[in-house]
Amino acid sequence: MILRRLHPGDASSVLAIEETGMGAPWSIAQITSELQVEGGLGFATEIQGALYAFALFRSYPPECELLRLVVHPELRRKGVAATLLHHGLAQCAHRGCRTCFLEVRASNLAALNLYAALGFCENGRRKCYYTNPDEDALLLHREII
Ligand SMILES: CC(C)(COP(=O)(O)OP(=O)(O)OC[C@H]1O[C@@H](n2cnc3c(N)ncnc32)[C@H](O)[C@@H]1OP(=O)(O)O)[C@@H](O)C(=O)NCCC(=O)NCCS
C-alpha cells in the first residue's frame, strides 16, 4: 500500500471511488478542476496500481479545507482514512496552513468518529446545507500545527 499525490489524470479512478461512497459524487470535470486549481492538493492510497482511497484538500494559508474523503468499502476500518488525513494535514502544514476546516453530514457517524479521533472540534452548523436527502452540515475545524 502506498500513499501518493493525485494528478488530474487520476480523475476517473477518483470518480470510481466517489461512486462507492458519496451520495452526490463530483463529475470528472469537477475532480480534474480541483486537482488543477491553485492550492488544490489530493492524495491517494494505491495498492498494486489501483486507487482505493483519496482525500482532496484546498490550501489557502493559513487555512485549508478538506473537501472530499472516501475509502473504498473493501478497505474500510483499517486505518486508511486516518493515515490519509494525517499525511494530507502534514502537507498542508508544510504549505503554511495552520487550521483545517471541513463540513460533514450530521448523520455521518463514521466520518464524525474519524474526525473526533483526529482532534477535530465542532464549531458550527449549517441548516439544510445538504440535499438528497436534506440534512444539516456540521462545521468542524482543527489546528494542524
Ligand atoms: C468515513 C470513512 C472515510 C472512514 O474511512 P476508514 O478508512 O474506514 O476509517 P479508519 O479506518 O481510518 O477509521 C479511523 C477511526 O474512525 C472511526 N470510524 C471509522 N469508520 C467508522 C464507522 N463505520 N463507525 C464508527 N466509527 C468509525 C473509528 O474511530 C476508527 O478507529 P477504529 O477503527 O480504531 O475504531 C469511510 O467510511 C468512507 O469512505 N465513508 C464514505 C464517504 C464519507 O462519508 N466521507 C466523509 C465525508 S465528510
The ligand as an ORCA input file, in Angstrom:
! r2SCAN-3c Opt
* xyz 0 1
  C     -15.641      7.849      6.774
  C     -14.597      6.987      6.053
  C     -13.745      7.901      5.190
  C     -13.700      6.307      7.109
  O     -12.660      5.617      6.429
  P     -11.871      4.379      7.115
  O     -10.613      4.157      6.364
  O     -12.785      3.243      7.275
  O     -11.547      4.980      8.558
  P     -10.369      4.483      9.534
  O     -10.213      3.003      9.413
  O      -9.167      5.317      9.327
  O     -11.037      4.807     10.941
  C     -10.384      5.584     11.946
  C     -11.385      5.776     13.083
  O     -12.561      6.463     12.627
  C     -13.731      5.931     13.282
  N     -14.579      5.203     12.322
  C     -14.305      4.945     11.028
  N     -15.337      4.276     10.453
  C     -16.270      4.110     11.413
  C     -17.551      3.510     11.433
  N     -18.096      2.908     10.342
  N     -18.268      3.527     12.586
  C     -17.767      4.125     13.705
  N     -16.530      4.706     13.755
  C     -15.797      4.710     12.621
  C     -13.193      4.972     14.333
  O     -12.911      5.747     15.498
  C     -11.918      4.484     13.656
  O     -10.995      3.939     14.579
  P     -11.124      2.365     14.975
  O     -11.295      1.595     13.697
  O      -9.833      2.103     15.669
  O     -12.331      2.254     15.854
  C     -15.271      5.882      5.197
  O     -16.229      5.206      5.985
  C     -15.923      6.378      3.936
  O     -15.288      6.486      2.876
  N     -17.240      6.721      4.013
  C     -17.983      7.215      2.849
  C     -17.531      8.609      2.434
  C     -17.631      9.613      3.561
  O     -18.560      9.614      4.361
  N     -16.629     10.514      3.605
  C     -16.545     11.575      4.572
  C     -17.317     12.738      4.063
  S     -17.150     14.169      5.146
*
